[in-house]
Every structure is written in structure tokens, then in C-alpha cells.
């Protein structure tokens, strides 16, 4: 019987409403993060890349990876990873090189220009972390609690994808 077909008792209904609120918050927070990055780049006059591309550079960091690794490591959750990688290479933010072992595979790493974008985001996120703590929005233990809860949800969703179907 689906959850829609059954009558939920008070605690089940409360939990379900909390879960739906969490889903909405995760989605809104992701969109807000993209807007925060976009705003910072507009303020700095860096307009040739978008927020998704900037976060991709940030997450790659000093690593050398393939497009497939970006998805499997959780660095990038988009269907247009190839487009964004190609664009970042064309604009000089990334180097790319065909793998010697598997010629179909392309490995990418940041250029100096890409590392500058990463530094901008590192500084932005450091300012935000300091502001969150200074203003009492959230402290270290609260951040740890949030991260642990989100990791547990991530594991649960991953299990649903891998084992249910």
C-alpha cells in the first residue's frame, strides 16, 4: 500500500511533513548557492563562466579527473558535464588530455586561471563560514549535526537507487 493510500497517524504525518520540508530546503539551498556564486562573480566582473562551472572548478581542486569520475565522486550532479568541461577548456580554465591507457577517456585539471576561480570561491565560503558562526546562525556542533544527518540521507537515497530497482 502506498503512503498516499494509507491514513497516517499523527507522528507519521509529522515526520512526512518534516521530510518534505527537508527536500524543499535542500533544493532551495542548492539554487541559493548558485545565486550566491553568481552574485559574487558579477560583483567581481567575472562573467564568462556560470555558477555551475565555477563550482565544478572548485570541486575538482588540485585533482586530475575524468568526466565519469566527477559524477561518481559526487563533485558534479548534472547531465551536461561534457558541455561544461568543454566550455571550461575553451575558456582556458582547464587543461584536458586524452588518457594514454583508454584513448576514449579525457582527463582534466585546472589551469592557473581555474585555480584563481577556486581561490575566489574558497575565500567566499570562508567569509560565509565565519559570518555564520560570528552571527550565531550555526556553530561547529550544529554544522556537524547537519552534515551527519545529510550524509545519512545520502546513504539512504543511494541504497534506494542501487538496491530497489
Beta strands, then each sheet from edge to edge (+ up, - down):
strand 1: 65-66
strand 2: 94-98
strand 3: 106-110
sheet 1: 1+ 3- 2+
end
